């Protein structure tokens, strides 16, 4: 039984950013050679440092415009990439590299208020996600964020 699904940034949203070179706040998008592993918020795969070209822009992962919005910097590949498609398991390249991708899971209710947070640490994120959804019915969805940089990686919804 599928207990959750991973929601990356959409290919259409990323293409709009690539074409307009403006983020949703009207700021210019920055292009750079990857200095870190990212990941790309569309493909949910790490960047190749020193090789991949990436775009940096501000993004809010929330549907409501309210005081709980948390816009911040995210990266996507400069070139068009396919969205992460194995949506019923956490991206394996991120999961396997705890040093580059230390994870925090943050739970939000229907009003977009933070109601839960958990550092993943050495736990298996694929086991932890359904455990959180099972134990905390007020958690409507989760955000996976980098525990050190606090930047948004992806949304996780109940399946």
C-alpha positions in Angstrom: 0.0 0.0 0.0 1.3 3.4 -1.0 1.4 5.7 2.1 2.9 8.9 0.7 4.0 10.6 -2.5 6.8 12.9 -3.3 6.0 16.1 -5.1 8.9 17.8 -6.9 8.6 21.2 -8.6 6.8 20.7 -11.9 8.5 20.6 -15.3 6.1 23.4 -16.5 6.9 25.6 -13.5 10.6 25.1 -14.1 10.3 25.9 -17.8 8.5 29.1 -17.0 11.4 30.1 -14.7 13.9 29.2 -17.4 12.1 31.2 -20.1 11.3 34.3 -18.1 14.5 34.4 -16.1 12.3 35.8 -13.2 11.1 34.0 -10.1 7.6 34.2 -8.7 8.6 37.4 -6.8 9.9 39.2 -9.8 13.6 38.7 -9.0 16.2 37.8 -11.6 17.2 34.2 -11.8 20.9 33.6 -11.3 22.8 31.1 -13.5 25.9 29.4 -12.1 28.1 26.3 -12.3 27.1 24.0 -9.5 29.2 24.7 -6.4 27.2 22.3 -4.3 25.1 19.1 -4.9 21.8 20.8 -4.7 19.6 18.9 -5.5 17.6 20.0 -8.5 14.1 20.5 -7.2 12.5 19.1 -10.4 14.5 15.9 -11.0 15.5 15.6 -7.3 18.9 14.4 -8.3 22.2 15.9 -7.1 24.2 18.3 -9.3 27.6 17.4 -10.5 29.8 20.0 -8.8 31.9 22.1 -11.2 30.0 20.7 -14.2 26.3 21.2 -14.2 24.7 24.6 -14.9 22.0 25.5 -12.5 19.5 28.2 -11.9 19.0 29.8 -8.5 15.8 31.6 -7.6 13.4 32.3 -4.8 10.5 29.9 -4.4 7.6 29.6 -1.9 6.4 26.0 -1.5 3.1 27.1 0.0 -0.3 27.5 -1.7 -1.5 30.2 0.7 -0.1 33.7 0.9 0.0 34.3 4.7 2.3 34.9 7.6 3.5 31.3 7.5 5.0 31.5 4.0 8.6 30.5 3.9 10.1 31.5 0.6 13.7 30.7 0.0 16.4 29.9 -2.5 16.1 26.7 -4.6 18.0 25.3 -7.6 17.0 23.7 -10.8 19.0 22.4 -13.8 19.5 25.1 -16.5 18.6 22.4 -19.1 15.1 20.9 -19.2 14.9 17.7 -17.1 12.2 15.2 -16.3 10.4 15.5 -13.0 11.2 12.9 -10.4 8.8 10.1 -11.2 9.3 7.4 -8.5 7.0 9.3 -6.3 6.2 6.6 -3.8 9.7 6.5 -2.4 12.1 9.2 -1.3 14.7 10.1 -3.9 17.4 7.4 -3.4 20.4 9.7 -4.3 19.3 12.2 -1.6 18.5 9.5 0.9 21.9 7.7 0.4 24.0 10.8 1.0 23.3 12.0 4.5 26.5 14.1 4.6 25.5 16.2 1.6 21.8 16.0 2.3 21.1 16.1 6.1 17.3 16.1 6.2 14.6 17.6 8.4 10.9 16.7 7.9 8.5 19.5 8.8 4.8 18.9 9.1 2.1 21.4 8.3 -1.7 21.5 8.9 -4.4 22.6 6.5 -3.8 26.3 7.5 -0.1 26.0 6.6 1.0 26.2 10.2 4.0 24.1 11.3 2.7 21.4 13.6 5.6 18.9 13.6 9.4 18.8 12.9 11.9 15.9 13.0 15.5 15.6 12.2 16.0 12.5 10.1 19.5 11.7 11.1 20.4 8.1 10.7 16.7 7.0 10.4 15.4 5.6 7.2 13.3 8.4 5.7 11.1 6.0 3.7 10.1 4.4 7.0 9.9 7.6 9.0 7.4 9.4 6.6 4.5 6.9 7.0 5.3 6.7 10.7 4.8 10.5 11.0 1.6 10.4 9.0 0.3 7.6 11.1 1.1 9.1 14.4 0.2 12.7 13.7 -3.2 13.1 12.0 -2.9 16.9 12.1 0.0 16.7 9.7 -1.6 17.4 6.3 1.7 17.3 4.4 5.5 17.4 5.0 8.3 19.4 3.6 11.7 17.8 3.3 14.4 20.5 3.9 18.1 20.5 4.2 18.7 20.4 8.0 21.8 22.7 7.7 20.8 25.2 5.1 17.1 24.9 5.9 16.2 25.1 2.2 13.2 23.4 0.7 13.8 20.2 -1.2 10.3 18.7 -1.9 6.8 18.3 -0.7 5.5 15.0 0.7 1.7 14.3 0.7 -0.3 11.5 2.1 -1.2 9.0 -0.7 
